Amino acid sequence: MLALLHTSPLHVPVFDALRDADHQGLELAHFVHEDLLTRARADGPDAVAGDVRAVLEQAVAEGAVAVLCTCSSIGGVAEAAAEAVGVPMLRVDRPMAAAAVAIGPRVVVVATSESTFGPTVALVEEEARRAGLPADVRRLLVDGAWALFQAGDTQGYVRSVADAVDSVPGDSADAIILAQASMTPAQLLTTTPVPVLSSPRPGLAAGAAAARAAESG
């Protein structure tokens, strides 16, 4: 079983649909804790490290052989708990970050929450160092979008993200990454010639691989 740690219930059907499309037969267990993101936004990711670890331990106690954290803001904290928890602990955005730096050094990180930038930028730079590649990471905050998401206006949220992505000059970036899983639908609305990457599909693929390797091992 692969457990998924979410900070929004909206992610549950997204990952269930990806499982049905790409990983039939993979058992998923969803753990939704919106309060973790609320507190991480207010006090920083380290402030929720203990509670994140408790959720991960609960997932393992209920049968998870690997865990995928779908929240970029707390992904690093969750990943750091892997040794203590005792199962593979993955963050959904790592495969996306690796793909972005492989395209080119000029990576634009687009986010709707300030709390996402620190962990995501650090992750992109880490993946660049790991691959021996240069990285010039820039940030683009979509002003007002998070309020739309919190109000349940997902259409307005996604449209604002797509508009922000399309505002990036095509000759100024090699890759654009949508830093939060909730931003993924905007990928289909953008018109920029720059590759736009999102995390759910490659992240779930990595989680599925880890779970199957653990179960077969």
Secondary structure, DSSP 8 states (H G I E B T S, - for coil): -EEEEESSTTHHHHHHHHHHHH-TT--EEEEE-HHHHHHHHHH-GGGGHHHHHHHHHHHHHTT-SEEEE--HHHHHHHHHTHHHHTS-EEETTHHHHHHHHHH-SEEEEEESSHHHHHHHHHHHHHHHHHHT---EEEEEE-TTHHHHHHTT-HHHHHHHHHHHHHTS-TTS-SEEEE-SGGGGGGGGT---SS-EE-SHHHHHHHHHHHHHHHHH-
